[in-house]
Amino acid sequence: MAITMTPAAVKHVVGYLEKRGHGEGVRLAVRTTGCSGMAYVLEFVDDVEAQDEVFEASGVKVVVDPKSLIYLDGTELDYVREGLNEGFQFNNPNVRNECGCGESFNV
């Protein structure tokens, strides 16, 4: 099982952690919501919990709780710019359907 990050995502997270002044990395999780069932949660991590799985990409820790890992296994976290929009993109091979607005998915 693995979670990876592109160089663009690593650069963006490192920049935010430097501005923030502290933190272990980022937490990637899923929560039940939206019209398709699940949505991604991405937040900074100050403390890693004992049950968390920790992956590392170019020195950046990606922390995932065990319940989310079954939905996120193989996911690549990217940071993209398209026109005036920019943000994190989740390239998740487990996704079978997404809602029309792109905010939620199911596996």
N, C-alpha and C positions, 0 to 999 in steps of 0.2 A: 504494500500500500504506500502511496506517495502523493504528495502535493508539491508542485513546482511553481516557479515564478520566472517570468521572462526578465531579461536585463532592464527593460523599461519599467517594469513593476518594482524591481529591486531598487532602482534609482529613485523612484518616487517615494517608496516607503522609507528609505534611508534619509531622504531629504526631510520628510515629515518628522521622523524620530529625532533628527538633529535639531529642528526647530522646536520641538516639544521639550527636548532636554532630558528625557528619560523614556524608558520603555524597553521591553524585551523583544518586541516584534509585533506581529499582527495575528489576530485570532480570526479564523475563517470558520463559519458555522452555517447551519440552515435552521430556519424556523418555519412553522406551519402558518401559512398566510396566503392571501391572494387568490386569484381565480383558478390557478393551476395546482395549488397545494403547498408549495414551498418557495421560500425566498432566501437569498444569501444574506449573511450578516458578516460585516467586516469591521473590526475595531482594533484599537491598539491594546497590547497586552502589557500590563505592569508586573503581574505575577502569574507564573505557570502553575496550574493545579496538578496534583499528583497523578490524576487519571488522564491528563491530556497527552496526546501524541504530538511530538515536536519534530518538524521537518526544517531543514535549513537550506537556503538558497543564497549563495554568495554572501554568507555571513548574516543573513536576515532570517530570524526564526518565524516559522508559520506554525501556529498552534491550533490544533483541532481537537474538539471533544470527541469521545468515542462514538456517541450517538450520531454525530454529523459525519463522521469519517466514512460510514458505509455509503453515503450519498455523494461524497466528495472525492473518493478515491480516484486518482488519475487526473484530477483537475489541475489545469495550468492557470495561474493568475497572471493577467497581462494588464498593462496600462496603455490605453489607446487614445489618440486624438483624431477626431473625425470632424472636419470643419470647425465650428465654434464649440463643439462638445468634446469633453475629455473625461475620462474616468476609468475605473477598473472594469475589466471584462473577465468573466469566468468561462474558460473553455473546459467544459465538463463533459466527458465522454458518456456519462451515465444518463444525461438528460434525454428524455423521449419526446416530450412536448413542452412548449412554452406558451404562455398566454399572449394575446395580441399586443399588449403593452410592453412585454418583455420583462416585467417585474417579478414574475413567478414561473415555476417550472414543476414538472413531475418526472419521476424516474420509472 
